[in-house]
Amino acid sequence: MSTTTIRIDGELKARVAAAAQRAGKTPHGFIIDAIAQTVEQAELNEDFHRIADERWAKLLASGKTVPWDEMRSFLGAKARGGSPARPKPRKPTR
């Protein structure tokens, strides 16, 4: 395991120590957890944007989509435990 040094001002250091104590952790453990959570969130955000970009490219390539009112009805029925037919993607009409 390697060592990394960070410099934080006294006020933040005191806040970290207080928050760590309330969480029942050492300041070191609290900081490690905070870094791990931030990295995990950044990775999730990257995945989200990658998937969104892929879906947007697919939509642009096909020109087909599902109107929101149909998707909303489909999702509502699924949430109520139903087995509705999936709406069919199609090119939007203007």
MIMAR-267340 format. One line per field, with one value per residue: residue in one letter; chain; x, y, z of N, C-alpha, C in turn. Coordinates in Angstrom, 3 decimals. Layout:
<recs>
residuo = (a; ...)
cadena = (A; ...)
n_x = (X; ...)
n_y = (Y; ...)
n_z = (Z; ...)
ca_x = (X; ...)
ca_y = (Y; ...)
ca_z = (Z; ...)
c_x = (X; ...)
c_y = (Y; ...)
c_z = (Z; ...)
</recs>
This chain:
<recs>
residuo = (m; s; t; t; t; i; r; i; d; g; e; l; k; a; r; v; a; a; a; a; q; r; a; g; k; t; p; h; g; f; i; i; d; a; i; a; q; t; v; e; q; a; e; l; n; e; d; f; h; r; i; a; d; e; r; w; a; k; l; l; a; s; g; k; t; v; p; w; d; e; m; r; s; f; l; g; a; k; a; r; g; g; s; p; a; r; p; k; p; r; k; p; t; r)
cadena = (A; A; A; A; A; A; A; A; A; A; A; A; A; A; A; A; A; A; A; A; A; A; A; A; A; A; A; A; A; A; A; A; A; A; A; A; A; A; A; A; A; A; A; A; A; A; A; A; A; A; A; A; A; A; A; A; A; A; A; A; A; A; A; A; A; A; A; A; A; A; A; A; A; A; A; A; A; A; A; A; A; A; A; A; A; A; A; A; A; A; A; A; A; A)
n_x = (0.852; 0.570; 1.566; -0.150; -0.070; -2.149; -3.104; -5.001; -7.036; -7.180; -9.810; -11.382; -10.122; -10.823; -13.578; -13.718; -12.635; -14.592; -16.877; -16.014; -15.779; -18.469; -19.414; -18.212; -15.650; -12.148; -10.381; -8.734; -9.893; -12.409; -11.801; -10.709; -12.992; -14.624; -13.197; -13.300; -16.085; -16.519; -14.974; -16.323; -18.822; -18.067; -17.282; -19.732; -21.161; -19.708; -20.282; -23.063; -23.203; -21.851; -23.584; -25.867; -24.903; -24.454; -27.070; -28.270; -26.853; -27.763; -30.469; -30.279; -29.180; -31.140; -33.441; -35.731; -38.062; -39.806; -42.861; -43.316; -45.765; -46.765; -44.697; -44.787; -47.301; -46.812; -44.720; -46.080; -48.040; -46.350; -45.241; -47.432; -47.589; -48.418; -48.356; -47.735; -47.676; -44.648; -44.057; -43.779; -40.914; -40.781; -40.512; -40.742; -43.665; -44.358)
n_y = (-1.165; 2.206; 5.519; 8.570; 12.034; 14.594; 17.999; 19.814; 22.490; 23.779; 24.087; 22.365; 19.980; 19.689; 19.438; 17.031; 15.296; 15.490; 14.557; 11.983; 10.913; 10.967; 9.078; 6.870; 6.199; 6.324; 9.367; 8.873; 6.504; 7.526; 9.433; 7.752; 6.208; 8.267; 9.034; 6.624; 6.398; 8.670; 8.079; 5.765; 6.898; 8.607; 6.708; 5.398; 7.532; 7.907; 5.467; 5.756; 7.971; 6.898; 4.815; 6.334; 7.864; 5.811; 4.900; 7.200; 7.487; 5.192; 5.802; 8.045; 6.810; 4.949; 6.438; 5.902; 5.873; 5.692; 7.120; 9.299; 9.249; 6.696; 5.101; 5.868; 4.884; 2.141; 1.689; 2.376; 0.357; -1.881; -1.292; -1.633; -4.329; -5.610; -7.223; -5.772; -5.304; -4.503; -1.195; -0.361; 0.808; 3.623; 5.803; 9.207; 11.233; 14.353)
n_z = (0.000; -0.824; 0.224; 0.347; 0.490; 1.660; 1.792; 3.975; 5.174; 8.546; 9.531; 7.901; 8.515; 11.203; 10.918; 9.481; 11.395; 13.402; 12.044; 11.416; 13.981; 14.789; 13.014; 13.951; 13.134; 12.288; 11.484; 9.248; 8.135; 7.559; 5.581; 3.587; 2.977; 1.970; -0.308; -1.762; -2.186; -3.770; -6.038; -6.916; -7.533; -9.621; -11.523; -11.951; -13.054; -15.424; -16.728; -17.010; -18.768; -20.980; -21.744; -22.318; -24.465; -26.334; -26.724; -27.730; -30.133; -31.425; -31.683; -33.367; -35.611; -36.386; -36.386; -35.069; -32.366; -29.183; -28.413; -25.601; -24.143; -24.700; -23.663; -20.988; -20.242; -20.613; -18.728; -16.380; -16.279; -16.011; -13.506; -11.914; -11.883; -14.129; -17.423; -19.920; -23.520; -25.152; -26.269; -29.724; -31.377; -33.568; -36.404; -35.645; -36.187; -37.672)
ca_x = (0.000; 1.384; 1.130; -0.423; -0.239; -3.029; -3.077; -6.315; -6.943; -7.529; -11.264; -11.847; -9.569; -11.660; -14.876; -13.518; -12.463; -15.892; -17.753; -15.502; -16.145; -19.911; -19.613; -17.527; -14.482; -10.984; -10.336; -8.146; -10.921; -13.462; -11.285; -10.616; -14.359; -15.101; -12.526; -13.850; -17.443; -16.415; -14.489; -17.407; -19.829; -17.507; -17.349; -21.142; -21.508; -19.097; -21.080; -24.350; -23.019; -21.496; -24.814; -26.720; -24.325; -24.715; -28.500; -28.533; -26.318; -28.673; -31.670; -29.962; -28.949; -32.384; -34.509; -36.930; -38.188; -41.128; -43.422; -43.316; -47.060; -46.849; -43.738; -45.301; -48.370; -46.160; -44.023; -47.098; -48.627; -45.324; -45.108; -48.609; -47.483; -48.984; -47.453; -48.149; -46.815; -43.694; -44.381; -42.896; -40.249; -41.106; -40.054; -41.748; -44.379; -44.300)
ca_y = (0.000; 3.418; 6.656; 9.818; 13.134; 15.677; 19.148; 20.425; 23.545; 23.372; 23.994; 21.132; 18.867; 19.561; 18.920; 15.613; 14.575; 15.437; 13.674; 10.627; 10.467; 10.678; 7.853; 5.767; 5.846; 7.195; 10.327; 8.200; 5.627; 8.386; 10.012; 6.661; 5.908; 9.378; 8.933; 5.450; 6.730; 9.641; 7.357; 4.907; 7.753; 9.056; 5.567; 5.221; 8.633; 7.594; 4.392; 6.338; 8.796; 6.009; 4.144; 7.359; 8.183; 4.674; 4.887; 8.366; 7.152; 4.206; 6.528; 8.849; 5.916; 4.313; 7.425; 5.378; 6.111; 5.396; 8.337; 9.269; 8.857; 5.242; 4.516; 6.123; 3.904; 0.836; 1.622; 2.369; -0.988; -2.771; -0.984; -2.196; -5.788; -6.138; -7.718; -5.124; -5.459; -3.394; -0.315; -0.527; 2.038; 4.041; 7.150; 10.170; 12.029; 15.781)
ca_z = (0.000; -0.894; 1.032; -0.358; 1.434; 1.244; 2.697; 4.172; 6.186; 9.908; 9.712; 7.278; 9.288; 12.401; 10.482; 9.157; 12.660; 14.081; 11.269; 11.596; 15.328; 14.781; 12.223; 14.622; 12.336; 12.439; 10.375; 8.091; 7.564; 7.024; 4.331; 2.615; 2.549; 1.150; -1.617; -2.445; -2.626; -4.855; -7.219; -7.376; -8.171; -10.903; -12.440; -12.308; -13.962; -16.722; -17.330; -17.381; -19.963; -22.083; -22.181; -22.931; -25.779; -27.216; -27.051; -28.578; -31.451; -32.007; -32.061; -34.547; -36.750; -36.819; -36.510; -34.417; -30.931; -28.627; -27.819; -24.132; -23.575; -24.787; -22.716; -19.638; -20.004; -20.494; -17.442; -15.318; -16.228; -15.446; -12.078; -11.236; -11.919; -15.368; -18.460; -21.160; -24.691; -25.303; -27.396; -30.882; -31.840; -34.925; -36.735; -35.201; -37.182; -37.318)
c_x = (0.903; 0.773; 0.939; -0.662; -1.204; -2.911; -4.478; -6.197; -7.487; -9.018; -11.807; -11.345; -10.408; -13.028; -14.800; -13.412; -13.794; -16.846; -17.321; -15.903; -17.635; -20.213; -18.940; -16.311; -13.312; -11.043; -9.763; -9.192; -12.039; -13.041; -11.197; -12.002; -14.897; -14.482; -13.112; -15.256; -17.415; -15.948; -15.596; -18.477; -19.341; -17.572; -18.787; -21.594; -20.954; -19.894; -22.420; -24.223; -22.640; -22.739; -25.744; -26.215; -24.588; -26.176; -28.866; -28.036; -27.238; -29.953; -31.419; -29.789; -30.249; -33.488; -35.786; -36.886; -39.594; -41.660; -43.562; -44.656; -47.248; -45.904; -44.222; -46.407; -47.789; -45.502; -44.998; -47.720; -47.638; -45.204; -46.284; -48.629; -48.041; -47.908; -47.845; -47.178; -45.897; -44.141; -43.348; -42.241; -40.644; -40.581; -41.142; -42.406; -44.365; -45.622)
c_y = (1.235; 4.515; 7.867; 10.886; 14.154; 16.798; 19.721; 21.460; 23.044; 23.202; 22.702; 19.916; 18.619; 18.992; 17.437; 14.800; 14.423; 14.478; 12.217; 10.071; 10.119; 9.374; 6.643; 5.281; 6.731; 8.230; 9.697; 7.330; 6.422; 8.962; 8.946; 6.313; 7.007; 9.332; 7.769; 5.736; 7.699; 8.969; 6.478; 5.736; 8.247; 7.934; 5.303; 6.303; 8.379; 6.511; 4.928; 7.126; 7.945; 5.329; 5.140; 7.718; 7.065; 4.660; 6.045; 8.086; 6.159; 4.889; 7.356; 7.987; 5.328; 5.328; 7.001; 5.627; 5.704; 6.686; 8.197; 8.830; 7.339; 4.571; 4.708; 5.130; 2.507; 0.687; 1.604; 0.996; -1.990; -2.551; -1.539; -3.725; -6.415; -6.653; -7.090; -5.422; -4.244; -2.507; -0.472; 0.810; 2.346; 5.441; 8.133; 10.901; 13.469; 16.429)
c_z = (0.000; -0.026; 0.138; 0.690; 0.841; 2.268; 2.763; 5.268; 7.523; 10.130; 9.120; 8.042; 10.541; 12.040; 10.152; 10.438; 13.384; 13.361; 11.422; 12.961; 15.392; 14.041; 12.859; 13.851; 12.721; 11.309; 9.101; 7.386; 6.919; 5.672; 3.244; 2.077; 1.630; -0.244; -2.410; -2.976; -3.805; -6.142; -7.781; -8.085; -9.525; -11.934; -12.886; -13.286; -15.356; -17.444; -17.829; -18.684; -21.178; -22.641; -22.877; -24.320; -26.783; -27.658; -27.974; -30.000; -32.160; -32.475; -33.322; -35.785; -37.279; -37.094; -35.811; -32.915; -30.491; -28.020; -26.302; -23.568; -23.634; -23.786; -21.289; -19.305; -19.792; -19.120; -16.272; -15.156; -15.628; -13.937; -11.276; -11.291; -13.172; -16.306; -19.800; -22.299; -24.777; -26.458; -28.501; -31.243; -33.284; -35.162; -36.325; -36.381; -36.733; -37.510)
</recs>
